[in-house]
Amino acid sequence: MFLLWLRRPWVSFLVFVVAMVIIFTIKEAGKSGAVAGAKTGENSVLPLDMAENSVDDMYDGCKEDMKKRVTKDLENEKNKDKNFKAVWDSLTG
């Protein structure tokens, strides 16, 4: 009996809408809890700390490698696009 009731188009649509509302509610709730201690609407300043797992920690000590990579990528981009090269050279020349 329940399966026959579920086959009606409006019931399927209603189940879909309820599922979407639940998913988006959970998703938004996860965003609001991203910064511990931050409360919506109280202030726009978030406390900064020394997060041990921050992205910047992963790149410590590779300054020279990145300089080589960026220089190589810049040359590739300049070789691909004449307009980019002209503008870049006019601004740095």
Buried (B, 14 or more C-beta within 10 A) or exposed (E): EEEEEEEEEEEEEEEEEEEEEEEEEEEEEEEEEEEEEBEEEEEEEEEEEEEEEEEEEEEEEEEEEEEEEEEEEEEEEBEEEEEEBEEBEEEEE
